[in-house]
Amino acid sequence: MPTMSDSRRRKIQSRQRKAKNESARLAKIAKKERNAKSAS
């Protein structure tokens, strides 16, 4: 089986990283909102 080219692998990894960052950011925002509700 041929190995994946470096540029292709980097592109896929960056897409996965972006998706992970996105979900982490949304989770953080949701947590902030929950904390703000309970604090006030």
PDB file with one MODEL, atoms N, CA, C and O in Angstrom:
MODEL        1
ATOM      1  N   MET A   1       0.845  -1.200   0.000  1.00  0.00           N
ATOM      2  CA  MET A   1       0.000   0.000   0.000  1.00  0.00           C
ATOM      3  C   MET A   1       0.881   1.251   0.000  1.00  0.00           C
ATOM      4  O   MET A   1       1.793   1.357   0.820  1.00  0.00           O
ATOM      5  N   PRO A   2       0.627   2.186  -0.892  1.00  0.00           N
ATOM      6  CA  PRO A   2       1.465   3.395  -0.937  1.00  0.00           C
ATOM      7  C   PRO A   2       1.208   4.298   0.270  1.00  0.00           C
ATOM      8  O   PRO A   2       0.089   4.387   0.775  1.00  0.00           O
ATOM      9  N   THR A   3       2.253   4.951   0.708  1.00  0.00           N
ATOM     10  CA  THR A   3       2.094   5.839   1.858  1.00  0.00           C
ATOM     11  C   THR A   3       1.443   7.139   1.425  1.00  0.00           C
ATOM     12  O   THR A   3       1.555   7.550   0.270  1.00  0.00           O
ATOM     13  N   MET A   4       0.777   7.766   2.340  1.00  0.00           N
ATOM     14  CA  MET A   4       0.087   9.023   2.031  1.00  0.00           C
ATOM     15  C   MET A   4       1.116  10.142   1.883  1.00  0.00           C
ATOM     16  O   MET A   4       2.081  10.213   2.645  1.00  0.00           O
ATOM     17  N   SER A   5       0.904  11.007   0.904  1.00  0.00           N
ATOM     18  CA  SER A   5       1.844  12.103   0.698  1.00  0.00           C
ATOM     19  C   SER A   5       1.780  13.063   1.874  1.00  0.00           C
ATOM     20  O   SER A   5       0.748  13.183   2.535  1.00  0.00           O
ATOM     21  N   ASP A   6       2.870  13.735   2.127  1.00  0.00           N
ATOM     22  CA  ASP A   6       2.986  14.604   3.297  1.00  0.00           C
ATOM     23  C   ASP A   6       1.956  15.729   3.272  1.00  0.00           C
ATOM     24  O   ASP A   6       1.316  16.015   4.284  1.00  0.00           O
ATOM     25  N   SER A   7       1.797  16.370   2.106  1.00  0.00           N
ATOM     26  CA  SER A   7       0.868  17.503   2.026  1.00  0.00           C
ATOM     27  C   SER A   7      -0.560  17.041   2.298  1.00  0.00           C
ATOM     28  O   SER A   7      -1.334  17.724   2.969  1.00  0.00           O
ATOM     29  N   ARG A   8      -0.895  15.854   1.757  1.00  0.00           N
ATOM     30  CA  ARG A   8      -2.245  15.325   1.965  1.00  0.00           C
ATOM     31  C   ARG A   8      -2.475  15.007   3.439  1.00  0.00           C
ATOM     32  O   ARG A   8      -3.529  15.305   4.001  1.00  0.00           O
ATOM     33  N   ARG A   9      -1.456  14.391   4.052  1.00  0.00           N
ATOM     34  CA  ARG A   9      -1.566  14.043   5.469  1.00  0.00           C
ATOM     35  C   ARG A   9      -1.714  15.307   6.324  1.00  0.00           C
ATOM     36  O   ARG A   9      -2.543  15.354   7.234  1.00  0.00           O
ATOM     37  N   ARG A  10      -0.906  16.325   6.024  1.00  0.00           N
ATOM     38  CA  ARG A  10      -0.983  17.588   6.775  1.00  0.00           C
ATOM     39  C   ARG A  10      -2.358  18.219   6.640  1.00  0.00           C
ATOM     40  O   ARG A  10      -2.911  18.738   7.609  1.00  0.00           O
ATOM     41  N   LYS A  11      -2.916  18.171   5.411  1.00  0.00           N
ATOM     42  CA  LYS A  11      -4.224  18.772   5.170  1.00  0.00           C
ATOM     43  C   LYS A  11      -5.277  18.074   6.025  1.00  0.00           C
ATOM     44  O   LYS A  11      -6.117  18.721   6.650  1.00  0.00           O
ATOM     45  N   ILE A  12      -5.218  16.741   6.040  1.00  0.00           N
ATOM     46  CA  ILE A  12      -6.196  15.980   6.814  1.00  0.00           C
ATOM     47  C   ILE A  12      -6.017  16.257   8.297  1.00  0.00           C
ATOM     48  O   ILE A  12      -6.997  16.445   9.019  1.00  0.00           O
ATOM     49  N   GLN A  13      -4.767  16.282   8.757  1.00  0.00           N
ATOM     50  CA  GLN A  13      -4.522  16.529  10.182  1.00  0.00           C
ATOM     51  C   GLN A  13      -5.005  17.906  10.589  1.00  0.00           C
ATOM     52  O   GLN A  13      -5.572  18.068  11.669  1.00  0.00           O
ATOM     53  N   SER A  14      -4.788  18.912   9.731  1.00  0.00           N
ATOM     54  CA  SER A  14      -5.216  20.267  10.083  1.00  0.00           C
ATOM     55  C   SER A  14      -6.733  20.326  10.143  1.00  0.00           C
ATOM     56  O   SER A  14      -7.297  21.020  10.989  1.00  0.00           O
ATOM     57  N   ARG A  15      -7.402  19.596   9.240  1.00  0.00           N
ATOM     58  CA  ARG A  15      -8.860  19.587   9.269  1.00  0.00           C
ATOM     59  C   ARG A  15      -9.362  18.952  10.562  1.00  0.00           C
ATOM     60  O   ARG A  15     -10.306  19.447  11.176  1.00  0.00           O
ATOM     61  N   GLN A  16      -8.722  17.846  10.976  1.00  0.00           N
ATOM     62  CA  GLN A  16      -9.121  17.197  12.220  1.00  0.00           C
ATOM     63  C   GLN A  16      -8.865  18.120  13.409  1.00  0.00           C
ATOM     64  O   GLN A  16      -9.679  18.205  14.328  1.00  0.00           O
ATOM     65  N   ARG A  17      -7.701  18.822  13.380  1.00  0.00           N
ATOM     66  CA  ARG A  17      -7.365  19.717  14.482  1.00  0.00           C
ATOM     67  C   ARG A  17      -8.379  20.852  14.569  1.00  0.00           C
ATOM     68  O   ARG A  17      -8.803  21.229  15.661  1.00  0.00           O
ATOM     69  N   LYS A  18      -8.770  21.403  13.404  1.00  0.00           N
ATOM     70  CA  LYS A  18      -9.753  22.479  13.393  1.00  0.00           C
ATOM     71  C   LYS A  18     -11.074  22.007  13.978  1.00  0.00           C
ATOM     72  O   LYS A  18     -11.705  22.727  14.752  1.00  0.00           O
ATOM     73  N   ALA A  19     -11.496  20.796  13.611  1.00  0.00           N
ATOM     74  CA  ALA A  19     -12.752  20.258  14.128  1.00  0.00           C
ATOM     75  C   ALA A  19     -12.669  20.094  15.646  1.00  0.00           C
ATOM     76  O   ALA A  19     -13.624  20.380  16.368  1.00  0.00           O
ATOM     77  N   LYS A  20     -11.507  19.626  16.116  1.00  0.00           N
ATOM     78  CA  LYS A  20     -11.323  19.426  17.550  1.00  0.00           C
ATOM     79  C   LYS A  20     -11.344  20.768  18.283  1.00  0.00           C
ATOM     80  O   LYS A  20     -11.978  20.908  19.329  1.00  0.00           O
ATOM     81  N   ASN A  21     -10.628  21.769  17.708  1.00  0.00           N
ATOM     82  CA  ASN A  21     -10.607  23.091  18.326  1.00  0.00           C
ATOM     83  C   ASN A  21     -12.009  23.675  18.391  1.00  0.00           C
ATOM     84  O   ASN A  21     -12.401  24.263  19.398  1.00  0.00           O
ATOM     85  N   GLU A  22     -12.759  23.509  17.311  1.00  0.00           N
ATOM     86  CA  GLU A  22     -14.118  24.031  17.239  1.00  0.00           C
ATOM     87  C   GLU A  22     -14.979  23.456  18.362  1.00  0.00           C
ATOM     88  O   GLU A  22     -15.663  24.193  19.071  1.00  0.00           O
ATOM     89  N   SER A  23     -14.937  22.116  18.517  1.00  0.00           N
ATOM     90  CA  SER A  23     -15.766  21.493  19.543  1.00  0.00           C
ATOM     91  C   SER A  23     -15.305  21.911  20.935  1.00  0.00           C
ATOM     92  O   SER A  23     -16.128  22.097  21.831  1.00  0.00           O
ATOM     93  N   ALA A  24     -13.989  22.061  21.122  1.00  0.00           N
ATOM     94  CA  ALA A  24     -13.482  22.489  22.421  1.00  0.00           C
ATOM     95  C   ALA A  24     -13.952  23.902  22.738  1.00  0.00           C
ATOM     96  O   ALA A  24     -14.330  24.201  23.870  1.00  0.00           O
ATOM     97  N   ARG A  25     -13.925  24.787  21.708  1.00  0.00           N
ATOM     98  CA  ARG A  25     -14.349  26.159  21.917  1.00  0.00           C
ATOM     99  C   ARG A  25     -15.829  26.222  22.270  1.00  0.00           C
ATOM    100  O   ARG A  25     -16.226  26.956  23.176  1.00  0.00           O
ATOM    101  N   LEU A  26     -16.646  25.451  21.553  1.00  0.00           N
ATOM    102  CA  LEU A  26     -18.082  25.443  21.834  1.00  0.00           C
ATOM    103  C   LEU A  26     -18.344  24.917  23.250  1.00  0.00           C
ATOM    104  O   LEU A  26     -19.196  25.444  23.964  1.00  0.00           O
ATOM    105  N   ALA A  27     -17.615  23.889  23.644  1.00  0.00           N
ATOM    106  CA  ALA A  27     -17.791  23.338  24.985  1.00  0.00           C
ATOM    107  C   ALA A  27     -17.422  24.375  26.030  1.00  0.00           C
ATOM    108  O   ALA A  27     -18.091  24.490  27.057  1.00  0.00           O
ATOM    109  N   LYS A  28     -16.358  25.133  25.775  1.00  0.00           N
ATOM    110  CA  LYS A  28     -15.911  26.155  26.715  1.00  0.00           C
ATOM    111  C   LYS A  28     -16.956  27.256  26.848  1.00  0.00           C
ATOM    112  O   LYS A  28     -17.256  27.709  27.953  1.00  0.00           O
ATOM    113  N   ILE A  29     -17.512  27.684  25.707  1.00  0.00           N
ATOM    114  CA  ILE A  29     -18.537  28.735  25.732  1.00  0.00           C
ATOM    115  C   ILE A  29     -19.766  28.246  26.503  1.00  0.00           C
ATOM    116  O   ILE A  29     -20.319  28.974  27.327  1.00  0.00           O
ATOM    117  N   ALA A  30     -20.182  27.021  26.232  1.00  0.00           N
ATOM    118  CA  ALA A  30     -21.354  26.465  26.915  1.00  0.00           C
ATOM    119  C   ALA A  30     -21.106  26.414  28.424  1.00  0.00           C
ATOM    120  O   ALA A  30     -21.999  26.709  29.217  1.00  0.00           O
ATOM    121  N   LYS A  31     -19.894  26.041  28.806  1.00  0.00           N
ATOM    122  CA  LYS A  31     -19.559  25.969  30.227  1.00  0.00           C
ATOM    123  C   LYS A  31     -19.604  27.356  30.853  1.00  0.00           C
ATOM    124  O   LYS A  31     -20.130  27.533  31.951  1.00  0.00           O
ATOM    125  N   LYS A  32     -19.045  28.343  30.144  1.00  0.00           N
ATOM    126  CA  LYS A  32     -19.075  29.719  30.652  1.00  0.00           C
ATOM    127  C   LYS A  32     -20.507  30.180  30.885  1.00  0.00           C
ATOM    128  O   LYS A  32     -20.815  30.800  31.903  1.00  0.00           O
ATOM    129  N   GLU A  33     -21.386  29.867  29.918  1.00  0.00           N
ATOM    130  CA  GLU A  33     -22.781  30.291  30.051  1.00  0.00           C
ATOM    131  C   GLU A  33     -23.435  29.619  31.250  1.00  0.00           C
ATOM    132  O   GLU A  33     -24.184  30.262  31.985  1.00  0.00           O
ATOM    133  N   ARG A  34     -23.162  28.333  31.457  1.00  0.00           N
ATOM    134  CA  ARG A  34     -23.736  27.635  32.604  1.00  0.00           C
ATOM    135  C   ARG A  34     -23.237  28.263  33.906  1.00  0.00           C
ATOM    136  O   ARG A  34     -24.002  28.470  34.847  1.00  0.00           O
ATOM    137  N   ASN A  35     -21.933  28.563  33.936  1.00  0.00           N
ATOM    138  CA  ASN A  35     -21.367  29.159  35.152  1.00  0.00           C
ATOM    139  C   ASN A  35     -21.969  30.531  35.403  1.00  0.00           C
ATOM    140  O   ASN A  35     -22.251  30.880  36.549  1.00  0.00           O
ATOM    141  N   ALA A  36     -22.169  31.315  34.350  1.00  0.00           N
ATOM    142  CA  ALA A  36     -22.715  32.650  34.506  1.00  0.00           C
ATOM    143  C   ALA A  36     -24.149  32.560  35.047  1.00  0.00           C
ATOM    144  O   ALA A  36     -24.549  33.356  35.897  1.00  0.00           O
ATOM    145  N   LYS A  37     -24.911  31.591  34.551  1.00  0.00           N
ATOM    146  CA  LYS A  37     -26.291  31.436  35.021  1.00  0.00           C
ATOM    147  C   LYS A  37     -26.321  31.079  36.504  1.00  0.00           C
ATOM    148  O   LYS A  37     -27.107  31.643  37.265  1.00  0.00           O
ATOM    149  N   SER A  38     -25.471  30.149  36.911  1.00  0.00           N
ATOM    150  CA  SER A  38     -25.511  29.709  38.303  1.00  0.00           C
ATOM    151  C   SER A  38     -24.963  30.794  39.239  1.00  0.00           C
ATOM    152  O   SER A  38     -25.366  30.868  40.400  1.00  0.00           O
ATOM    153  N   ALA A  39     -24.059  31.626  38.747  1.00  0.00           N
ATOM    154  CA  ALA A  39     -23.445  32.638  39.612  1.00  0.00           C
ATOM    155  C   ALA A  39     -24.416  33.768  39.906  1.00  0.00           C
ATOM    156  O   ALA A  39     -24.489  34.244  41.039  1.00  0.00           O
ATOM    157  N   SER A  40     -25.177  34.209  38.879  1.00  0.00           N
ATOM    158  CA  SER A  40     -26.061  35.358  39.094  1.00  0.00           C
ATOM    159  C   SER A  40     -27.306  34.979  39.879  1.00  0.00           C
ATOM    160  O   SER A  40     -28.152  35.833  40.144  1.00  0.00           O
TER     161      SER A  40
ENDMDL
END
